[in-house]
Amino acid sequence: MSPSKFVHLILYIILIITLGGCKKDELIINEDPIVTEDFRNKIIAHRGVWMNNYLEQNSLNAINLSKGLAIWGCEIDIRETIDGCLILSHDSVISNLEIKKHTYHDLKIAATKEGRDLATLNEALILLEEIGGNMVVEVKEANVSRIKQVVDFHPSLKNHLSFMSFSKEICKSLINNELKPTYLLKDNNSINYNELIKDGYSGIAIDRAVLGKDLNIFHKCKNNKLSVLVWTIRNSPEIFSYINLGVDYVITDIPQDL
């Protein structure tokens, strides 16, 4: 073999080794997983317990059902009406009415005509005080100072509420207003860990499709003492696999199936 061919061969081998080393660590779904003793304490009901129960997401009834499951708690979404009322809604519209451009009264009437429940954040917190447990509040679009006003009326829930948002601006405002723990919602793997630490985040809430294909995200968070919530999971083996991996919480649509 000529020296030039030998050099090319060595370079080729190095390239193969390098590419192999760059392969991302992916989650392996175990169909017969080991279930840890405290796995229920890591389960968060996504928008309450609604699936298979014919209930509305983000409704008081869906929140109430979590009481009997002995899980960590619920996740809800909130938005603000034009007159400053914080309501539970994932979508930005109710019956074709844009929430931020209409009053709570008008939205309530529109929801009632559709046979829907329209709960407020204050009502959800009152219910949480009655049934116990915990709640993660995802802030879709709302004034954080108003959120603090409502939360401050429920001092007994201080250690039972967490907050998250896709918006860095909202998250920073939550942190500055001592509404913690606060998690940055992520649906991609572009994560600045140093920035998260500097800005005072407690961790991230990340899309299962992203984390499942790159477990390095989980390891980097743990190395930086950042918590990891994963969303939204709809099958039990995947739930157990993430819990056994060591994530802090799993947000799921099927808490009742466990």
HUFEN-V767509 format. One line per field, one symbol per residue. ss: DSSP state (H for helix, E for strand, L for the rest). phi: phi as a letter, one per 30 degrees, with the letter a starting at -180 (. if undefined). psi: psi as a letter, one per 40 degrees, with the letter a starting at -180 (. if undefined). Layout:
ss->???
phi->???
psi->???
//
This chain:
ss->LLHHHHHHHHHHHHHHHHHHHLLLLLLLLLLLLLLLLLHHHHEEEELLLLLLLLLLLLLHHHHHHHHHHLLLEEEEEEEELLLLLEEELLLLEELLEEHHHLLHHHHHHHHHHLLLLLLEHHHHHHHHHHHLLEEEEEEEELLHHHHHHHHHLLHHHLLLEEEEELLHHHHHHHHHLLLLLEEEEELLLLLLHHHHHHHLLLEEEEEHHHHLLLLHHHHHHHHLLLEEEEEEELLHHHHHHHHHHLLLEEEELLHHHL
phi->.deddddddddddddddddddddddcdcdcdbddcddcdddcccddiicbdichcddhcdddddddedchcdlbcbcbbcddcicccdadddbbhicdedcbdeeddddddddcicdbccddddddddddcijbbccdcdaaddddddeddddbddcecbcbbaadddddddddddcicbdbbddbbacdbcdddedddiddlbcbdeddddcadddddddddchcdbcbbccbbdededdddddjddbccbdbdddd
psi->hiddddddddddddddddddeehihihhhhegihhidfddeehhhhfagdheefiiifidddddeedeefidaihihiihideehhihhdieihfehhdeeiiddddddddddefihgiiddddddddddeiaihhhhhdhihddddddddeegdeedeehiiiidhdddddddddefgiihhhhhfieghgddddddeeidaihihdddddegeddddddddefhihhhihheiddddddddddeidihhiefdde.
//
